[in-house]
Amino acid sequence: MLSKLVQSPLVVGLAISLLVFGGLLGLRLAGSFEALELAVYDWFLRLRPNVPADARIVLIAVTENDIRRQGTWPLPDATIARTLEILAASRPRAIGLDIYRDIPVPPGHDALETVLRKHPNIVAVTKVGLIAETSVPPPAVLRDTA
């Protein structure tokens, strides 16, 4: 009975298909296809039609020239506090702070905490890692506010 089953083209095709599927799934889970997947994703993004940017969204970046002009990195808390106050004056719905601030950078730490408390629409980035050593918590004043 087993020899007849093995001779069946349907069973052989199904077995080969399952082996190939399992092998490809294993390679994908191991990360072997990551570079190819990212290249294809980038290619698809480039194929999208040009859509005008949303004027309601503004991105403010800290460039290398900004850091040279400031003369220090990381930026002091006072500089970030002053920047957030200027942005908050425009009454945006949300402000995202994508600079880790789990450790105070003097001067101006109290001013930064005051600004973060005063404006609940400011959201600071945090990093969630698999272990505590790879995590970066939000600023102390924003902990337990999520």
Long-range contacts (C-beta under 8 A, 24 or more apart in sequence): 60-87, 62-99, 74-99, 74-105, 75-99, 75-105, 76-105, 76-106, 76-107, 76-108, 77-101, 77-104, 77-105, 77-106, 77-107, 77-108, 77-109, 77-111, 77-112, 78-107, 78-108, 78-111, 78-112, 79-108, 80-108, 80-112, 81-108, 81-111, 81-112, 81-114, 81-115, 82-108, 82-111, 84-112, 84-115, 84-116, 84-119, 84-122, 85-115, 88-115, 88-118, 88-119, 88-121, 88-122, 92-121, 93-121, 94-121, 94-122, 94-123, 95-119, 95-121, 95-122, 95-123, 96-122, 96-123, 96-125, 97-122, 97-123, 97-124, 97-125, 98-125, 99-125, 100-125, 100-126, 100-127, 100-136, 101-138, 101-139, 102-136, 102-137, 102-138, 102-139, 102-140, 112-139, 113-139, 113-140, 113-141, 116-141, 116-142, 117-141, 120-145
